[in-house]
Amino acid sequence: MLLTALSGASEGNGEGGPSAAWQPYIDGRVRERTVDCHHFEMLDAGLPEVGWVLAAVLQGSGNPAREGTT
């Protein structure tokens, strides 16, 4: 399972963070990627970042490679 956590939403989730909260409900590993936005900002500034992370996971690299970045 890939969990895209929002940095603004991760405050106050208790010990272990968002990925630990999902672990009892799934089989296998939880991979967490943090996106620097709050929940209601996801469709604005956060959506491109979510897209890059999701594309990397679907392509099998797990590491988003964006044009113009190192």
N, CA, C and O atoms as a DFTB+ gen file, in Angstrom:
280 C
 N C O
     1  1       0.847      -1.171       0.000
     2  2       0.000       0.000       0.000
     3  2       0.887       1.228       0.000
     4  3       1.875       1.285       0.733
     5  1       0.543       2.205      -0.813
     6  2       1.232       3.489      -0.802
     7  2       0.334       4.490      -0.112
     8  3      -0.809       4.688      -0.523
     9  1       0.837       5.119       0.928
    10  2       0.113       6.164       1.631
    11  2       0.808       7.472       1.344
    12  3       1.996       7.627       1.628
    13  1       0.076       8.413       0.784
    14  2       0.635       9.737       0.566
    15  2       0.146      10.614       1.708
    16  3      -1.003      11.057       1.714
    17  1       1.014      10.860       2.664
    18  2       0.665      11.640       3.840
    19  2       0.856      13.121       3.560
    20  3       1.743      13.516       2.804
    21  1       0.026      13.918       4.168
    22  2       0.126      15.362       4.029
    23  2       0.844      15.903       5.246
    24  3       0.473      15.598       6.379
    25  1       1.872      16.705       5.016
    26  2       2.666      17.186       6.144
    27  2       1.817      17.989       7.112
    28  3       2.028      17.904       8.322
    29  1       0.877      18.753       6.624
    30  2       0.015      19.539       7.492
    31  2      -0.998      18.706       8.243
    32  3      -1.522      19.147       9.266
    33  1      -1.287      17.503       7.753
    34  2      -2.278      16.643       8.388
    35  2      -1.660      15.644       9.348
    36  3      -2.380      14.967      10.083
    37  1      -0.343      15.541       9.353
    38  2       0.292      14.501      10.154
    39  2       0.487      14.894      11.613
    40  3       0.908      14.071      12.426
    41  1       0.190      16.130      11.948
    42  2       0.353      16.562      13.328
    43  2      -0.744      15.942      14.184
    44  3      -1.912      15.946      13.796
    45  1      -0.380      15.418      15.327
    46  2      -1.368      14.901      16.257
    47  2      -1.919      13.528      15.916
    48  3      -2.966      13.152      16.444
    49  1      -1.263      12.768      15.057
    50  2      -1.746      11.438      14.708
    51  2      -1.241      10.364      15.658
    52  3      -1.527       9.183      15.461
    53  1      -0.514      10.746      16.660
    54  2      -0.032       9.767      17.621
    55  2       1.279       9.141      17.205
    56  3       1.900       9.535      16.218
    57  1       1.680       8.160      17.981
    58  2       2.970       7.508      17.774
    59  2       2.994       6.714      16.471
    60  3       2.058       5.967      16.184
    61  1       4.042       6.869      15.692
    62  2       4.206       6.099      14.472
    63  2       3.709       6.776      13.221
    64  3       4.066       6.353      12.122
    65  1       2.910       7.794      13.338
    66  2       2.445       8.528      12.175
    67  2       1.362       7.810      11.395
    68  3       0.863       6.767      11.816
    69  1       1.004       8.383      10.249
    70  2      -0.106       7.853       9.451
    71  2       0.102       6.421       8.969
    72  3      -0.851       5.643       8.933
    73  1       1.321       6.060       8.601
    74  2       1.540       4.703       8.089
    75  2       1.300       3.651       9.166
    76  3       0.777       2.576       8.868
    77  1       1.667       3.936      10.392
    78  2       1.436       2.994      11.488
    79  2      -0.056       2.804      11.744
    80  3      -0.483       1.719      12.138
    81  1      -0.841       3.840      11.526
    82  2      -2.281       3.747      11.733
    83  2      -2.941       2.803      10.728
    84  3      -3.944       2.169      11.056
    85  1      -2.401       2.697       9.514
    86  2      -2.964       1.824       8.479
    87  2      -2.524       0.376       8.609
    88  3      -3.231      -0.513       8.136
    89  1      -1.391       0.109       9.227
    90  2      -0.803      -1.233       9.245
    91  2      -1.747      -2.335       9.725
    92  3      -1.728      -3.417       9.138
    93  1      -2.569      -2.128      10.755
    94  2      -3.446      -3.221      11.201
    95  2      -4.497      -3.637      10.165
    96  3      -5.083      -4.713      10.277
    97  1      -4.734      -2.797       9.170
    98  2      -5.821      -3.049       8.225
    99  2      -5.369      -3.617       6.889
   100  3      -6.206      -3.903       6.032
   101  1      -4.077      -3.787       6.692
   102  2      -3.582      -4.281       5.409
   103  2      -2.580      -5.408       5.618
   104  3      -2.006      -5.565       6.696
   105  1      -2.389      -6.180       4.568
   106  2      -1.311      -7.165       4.548
   107  2      -0.152      -6.532       3.805
   108  3      -0.364      -5.804       2.836
   109  1       1.047      -6.792       4.233
   110  2       2.205      -6.244       3.539
   111  2       2.686      -4.945       4.150
   112  3       2.340      -4.583       5.275
   113  1       3.487      -4.267       3.373
   114  2       4.204      -3.082       3.841
   115  2       3.460      -1.804       3.469
   116  3       2.833      -1.725       2.412
   117  1       3.532      -0.820       4.333
   118  2       3.008       0.508       4.044
   119  2       4.191       1.388       3.677
   120  3       5.111       1.558       4.477
   121  1       4.172       1.949       2.469
   122  2       5.219       2.890       2.058
   123  2       4.624       4.282       2.133
   124  3       3.590       4.558       1.526
   125  1       5.275       5.150       2.873
   126  2       4.746       6.492       3.102
   127  2       5.597       7.526       2.390
   128  3       6.824       7.514       2.493
   129  1       4.946       8.411       1.674
   130  2       5.593       9.566       1.051
   131  2       4.874      10.796       1.570
   132  3       3.644      10.837       1.563
   133  1       5.607      11.791       2.016
   134  2       5.011      13.002       2.569
   135  2       4.962      14.091       1.513
   136  3       5.940      14.349       0.812
   137  1       3.802      14.722       1.415
   138  2       3.596      15.837       0.500
   139  2       3.391      17.082       1.352
   140  3       2.612      17.064       2.305
   141  1       4.082      18.154       1.015
   142  2       4.062      19.374       1.812
   143  2       2.815      20.210       1.514
   144  3       2.885      21.214       0.805
   145  1       1.680      19.786       2.063
   146  2       0.444      20.560       1.939
   147  2      -0.551      20.058       2.978
   148  3      -0.369      18.995       3.572
   149  1      -1.596      20.836       3.183
   150  2      -2.699      20.432       4.044
   151  2      -3.749      19.735       3.184
   152  3      -3.683      19.797       1.957
   153  1      -4.706      19.080       3.811
   154  2      -5.709      18.296       3.097
   155  2      -6.421      19.103       2.005
   156  3      -6.538      18.637       0.871
   157  1      -6.887      20.282       2.330
   158  2      -7.656      21.073       1.369
   159  2      -6.783      21.769       0.331
   160  3      -7.304      22.437      -0.562
   161  1      -5.479      21.625       0.432
   162  2      -4.555      22.174      -0.570
   163  2      -4.111      21.117      -1.585
   164  3      -3.388      21.434      -2.530
   165  1      -4.537      19.871      -1.399
   166  2      -4.064      18.789      -2.269
   167  2      -4.362      19.019      -3.741
   168  3      -3.540      18.676      -4.591
   169  1      -5.506      19.587      -4.062
   170  2      -5.856      19.792      -5.464
   171  2      -5.248      21.064      -6.027
   172  3      -5.434      21.375      -7.203
   173  1      -4.537      21.789      -5.214
   174  2      -3.841      22.984      -5.689
   175  2      -2.348      22.666      -5.779
   176  3      -1.893      22.057      -6.747
   177  1      -1.614      23.071      -4.790
   178  2      -0.156      22.902      -4.805
   179  2       0.269      21.444      -4.642
   180  3       1.303      21.052      -5.181
   181  1      -0.494      20.636      -3.918
   182  2      -0.070      19.274      -3.620
   183  2      -0.281      18.262      -4.728
   184  3       0.435      17.261      -4.774
   185  1      -1.234      18.481      -5.621
   186  2      -1.569      17.481      -6.631
   187  2      -0.412      17.107      -7.555
   188  3      -0.220      15.921      -7.821
   189  1       0.366      18.069      -8.054
   190  2       1.505      17.665      -8.896
   191  2       2.489      16.752      -8.160
   192  3       3.015      15.807      -8.748
   193  1       2.736      17.022      -6.905
   194  2       3.661      16.187      -6.124
   195  2       3.097      14.779      -5.952
   196  3       3.828      13.797      -6.084
   197  1       1.805      14.677      -5.658
   198  2       1.164      13.369      -5.534
   199  2       1.282      12.615      -6.851
   200  3       1.538      11.411      -6.858
   201  1       1.098      13.313      -7.959
   202  2       1.218      12.693      -9.277
   203  2       2.600      12.128      -9.533
   204  3       2.731      11.015     -10.044
   205  1       3.637      12.885      -9.184
   206  2       5.016      12.409      -9.382
   207  2       5.297      11.177      -8.535
   208  3       5.916      10.222      -9.005
   209  1       4.846      11.198      -7.296
   210  2       5.075      10.061      -6.403
   211  2       4.338       8.832      -6.924
   212  3       4.909       7.743      -6.976
   213  1       3.086       8.997      -7.306
   214  2       2.296       7.881      -7.806
   215  2       2.880       7.314      -9.098
   216  3       2.944       6.096      -9.266
   217  1       3.301       8.179     -10.002
   218  2       3.910       7.727     -11.258
   219  2       5.170       6.908     -10.992
   220  3       5.393       5.885     -11.638
   221  1       5.983       7.348     -10.054
   222  2       7.218       6.622      -9.733
   223  2       6.912       5.236      -9.182
   224  3       7.579       4.262      -9.533
   225  1       5.915       5.147      -8.329
   226  2       5.554       3.852      -7.751
   227  2       4.993       2.931      -8.828
   228  3       5.339       1.751      -8.870
   229  1       4.140       3.450      -9.694
   230  2       3.550       2.629     -10.750
   231  2       4.591       2.175     -11.771
   232  3       4.455       1.105     -12.364
   233  1       5.626       2.982     -11.976
   234  2       6.689       2.610     -12.904
   235  2       7.712       1.685     -12.255
   236  3       8.591       1.155     -12.935
   237  1       7.603       1.489     -10.950
   238  2       8.464       0.542     -10.265
   239  2       9.714       1.114      -9.642
   240  3      10.439       0.389      -8.961
   241  1       9.998       2.394      -9.850
   242  2      11.225       2.949      -9.280
   243  2      11.041       3.338      -7.821
   244  3      11.984       3.246      -7.035
   245  1       9.844       3.769      -7.449
   246  2       9.601       4.217      -6.089
   247  2      10.285       5.520      -5.750
   248  3      10.171       6.006      -4.624
   249  1      10.999       6.098      -6.710
   250  2      11.732       7.342      -6.497
   251  2      11.348       8.329      -7.592
   252  3      11.779       8.175      -8.734
   253  1      10.540       9.348      -7.262
   254  2      10.104      10.272      -8.299
   255  2      11.268      11.029      -8.925
   256  3      12.039      11.683      -8.223
   257  1      11.393      10.941     -10.228
   258  2      12.417      11.688     -10.962
   259  2      11.710      12.751     -11.779
   260  3      11.003      12.444     -12.738
   261  1      11.902      13.983     -11.398
   262  2      11.229      15.077     -12.078
   263  2      12.191      15.820     -12.963
   264  3      13.366      15.987     -12.636
   265  1      11.682      16.262     -14.081
   266  2      12.482      17.046     -15.011
   267  2      12.965      18.312     -14.310
   268  3      12.182      19.011     -13.667
   269  1      14.242      18.600     -14.437
   270  2      14.794      19.816     -13.852
   271  2      15.186      19.691     -12.400
   272  3      15.558      20.686     -11.778
   273  1      15.113      18.468     -11.828
   274  2      15.533      18.287     -10.442
   275  2      16.681      17.303     -10.394
   276  3      16.930      16.581     -11.360
   277  1      17.386      17.272      -9.263
   278  2      18.499      16.337      -9.115
   279  2      18.123      15.196      -8.223
   280  3      18.938      14.306      -7.982
